[in-house]
Amino acid sequence: MFDYDSELARYHERLCEALDVRPGDRVLDIGCGTGKTTRDAARAAAPGTALGIDVSVPMLAQARRKAATEGLGNVAFVEADAQAHAFQSEHFSLGTSRFGTMFFSDPVAAFTNIGRALRPGARFVQLVWQAADRQEWHTAIRAAIAPEPAPTTSVSTAADAFALADPHVVVDVLTAAGFTAVDVADVREPVYYGPDADHARAALLQLGMAKELVADPDSASTGRALDRLHTTLDAHDTGDGVWFDSRAWLVVAHRP
């Protein structure tokens, strides 16, 4: 399983700082993955609680194992789509998501549903990716693997990693969903793929982006692509791991 927590460690710090969980909070974590944000929120919220929601069964299994190992009794995880899940109305005092809200088929419906779960006055704090051409991890890796990389300058309108890359779209969607005082701030941090090029390549090949681009593992062209990828990763080895530049939006919205 790809280690998103290590990849996004710098962003995690920025999100936790902005989230500012207080004792007694009830925190909702959307697209929680293996639950790093949820568990950290639970620790900060005690005697409050934290709930993580995700559609990935393997990731949630890992989240539950880690919570049990860490002895966290005030955290829970649910397998469901946040767009349609029947949350308890006005239950949570704080909502968050670390790159987990870009994949909804109907973003307005999804954020409306999330908003219903938040108490009046609650904040919803999330990170979403900026446009693809601002992501070195995306452009450099695709250029290394794909013989003819597709243009990456446009903002996606599909339910993918860049679906919320346009800040105007973010504001419009959240406003349509009933949120107010939406603030979008530029955040720039590097992302991490491993201690060296070999480990980074192994990690990246677990991701759909690399799997799709390297379609035939036995072909000569795939071998050349993997060689180019290794060269690119080695060029990004800082001596303290393999890092790529990236840009995100830190979005804070309020439930009226």
C-alpha positions, 0 to 999 in steps of 0.5 A: 500500500502506498504510503500517503502519510510519508508523501504528504508529511509537510502538508499534514503539518500545515493542515494540523496547524490550520485545523487547530483542534481543541479539547472537546472537539468532535472532528469529521475527517473526509477521505481519511485513508489510513487515518493519520489526520483522524488519529492526530485529531482524536489525540488533540480533541480528547475527551472529544472524538474523531471520525474518519470516513473513506471508501477504501476497505484496505486503508480503513483496516490499516487505520483501525489497526494503527488506532488500536496499536496507539490505544486511541479509544476516542476515534472511529472509522466508517466505510462509506461515500461522504457524498451520500452517507447519513451523518448525524445532523449537526454533530461535528464541531470541526471538519477536515480533509487532506486531499480527500474531496476532489473525487466526488461525482457531485461536489455540491451535493457532497459538500452539502451533505458534509455541511449538514453534519457540522454544527452551526459556526463549525469550520471545514478545513481542507487541502486540495491540489492546485492545477496539474502543471503546478505539480512537479511530481505530476509533470516530471514523472509523467514526462519520464514515463510517457513517450508523449506526455499529455498537456497539463496546463488545463484545470480538470473538470472531472472527479480526479486529483485536480477537480478543485484546482480552480479556486473560483470553482472551490468558492462557488461549490462551497457557497452553493453547498451552503458554506460561508466566508470561504478562504483559499490560501496558496500553500507550497510544500515538497512531497516525499517518495522515499529515501532514494531513487530505488525506493521511490520507484518502487513506491510510485509503481503502486500508484495508478498514475505509474501503473497506467503509463507503464502498461506492459511490464515486459516490453522494451519501451517499458524498460526504457521508461523505468530507466528514465523514471529512475534517472528523474528520481535520482535527480530529485534525491536531495540527500535527505530523500527524493522530493518533488515540488508541489502546490495546494490550496488550503481552504477554510469555510464556515457552516453558518 
